């Protein structure tokens, strides 16, 4: 084993010593990126100078570092895929890639990584794209500081900004993604970290998980997407300090959880969404220190959700705090601040003396007959809500916050 | 008619109740703005107050004024004056003075707060327009009730009942109907149900303007499609106008035939 590592290091060192730099520019001996890759040896560096290169189907089949100086433009002329990486240890840096072909049978991408490990894709600008960065069975990759701006209008003929498929240990940081179908899409991808990205104005989701486990996403901003983030059929996802805002429309939500188990949702802000979090069939999730501000529904529980814990969250000025469609409850609400709480605190310990009932009768009625929502803010509704609050009949009896905070929680 | 209108108006302007009403709105506006610091939030809260309180005040004030000035009315009837101008003059006197209290009472604090630089100005003017309409509608209804009932207690009873019906009971019946027929497509029914009640109509108009329509889901989309267009807006304002005109016509009709 030791010998193996040593010999590997020696190979690396020797390779490193012999590494050359190949320049590509309009007037150079090599004027095409494709040609440069052909003449290059493993671990060489290719520097692409400023200019426009009309190329597509660029196959990177050896470990190379491709660096663009002053953002050279690689124009695919809508003919197909532009760069395909099939080798380990490839770095692509500083290119401006435009005009990826659209196809209904193949997922053309600006950059595709196929069965390769240890790649770095950074400082790219992608425009007029179908799929942006597509990682297929890749491992240990880094995707940093890219700017992806699509022009998607419809779901069926547009692609995703960054897509991971059967990939592991990928870091996606500081990317800016706009106007594509899904900003970032993970399918069967585990142990990925998604950090400090901005995903906005996308047709479908800002971030989308499918069958992906043990991923972390934090400090991202999801704004004005069809829906902010959809997490589906995944386990142990950690969601920290993200901002979900202005996902506003008749079928929009900040965060959609479907068949999610054992997740952590902490420190997030949900602001001005039609539905803050839409939960369906999700169990053992901890919601802690989140802010729900001015949403239509802060949390909509659709059913089959058990043993979820909602503690120390702020619910501020939402039309409905919680909506529930059954009267069985197995979820715990504790020590939250509710701006609609009307109780008192006689012993001045900061915790209200009477429990708070977050589910209103009206939200129960609206769940049954959606049309009744036109009676929102009618005096009659206020009266029946009040009477239900005093003696609950329809809403879950034990759905209470026994220790509602008197003041907004600061952490 | 104008002379009687003027007399009624000045009479009311001098009365204590107008000042109380005006002061109430002034205070409400100031308190709301100080507590909220947010114009559009204040508009929502105001809406809740206006759609409940304006009809109530309109009804009670209308009935009260009619019964109180009955002796004076009888005196006027002895003069060579058209009956319709006597009653219409009184009606408009009450309705205009109430609307003025509302508009000035709410308008002054909002203007001082910087309404003209704010984007909420259209929401706010819509609020005042519907408030004024509601005042005119409910004062007219109150005059109708008072004209038809000699007995003061009965008159007051009916007036309160009318307010109770339109503000609360109607919504209850509406809700029950919607739940009862939940298996059928309900968007037309809910649209018609809203149009028929001036309070519901005002509420929906303001809510849709405040851009919470996305919250209303599919129904909201149908409503937005209707109320959001110029056509829908004209129809709803027309509907409110009909709610004013019908009772006013009945005042004219009834006053001509009434024995005093």
Interface residues (C-beta under 8 A of the other chain):
Chain A: X248 X249 X250 X251 X252 X274 X296 X297 X317 X319 X365 X368 X369 X370 X371 X372 X373 X374 X375 X376 X377 X378 X379 X380 X381 X383
Chain B: X41 X44 X47 X48 X51 X52 X167 X168 X169 X171 X172 X174 X175 X178 X179 X182 X186 X187 X190 X194 X200 X203 X204 X207 X212 X214 X215 X216 X217 X218 X219 X220 X221 X223
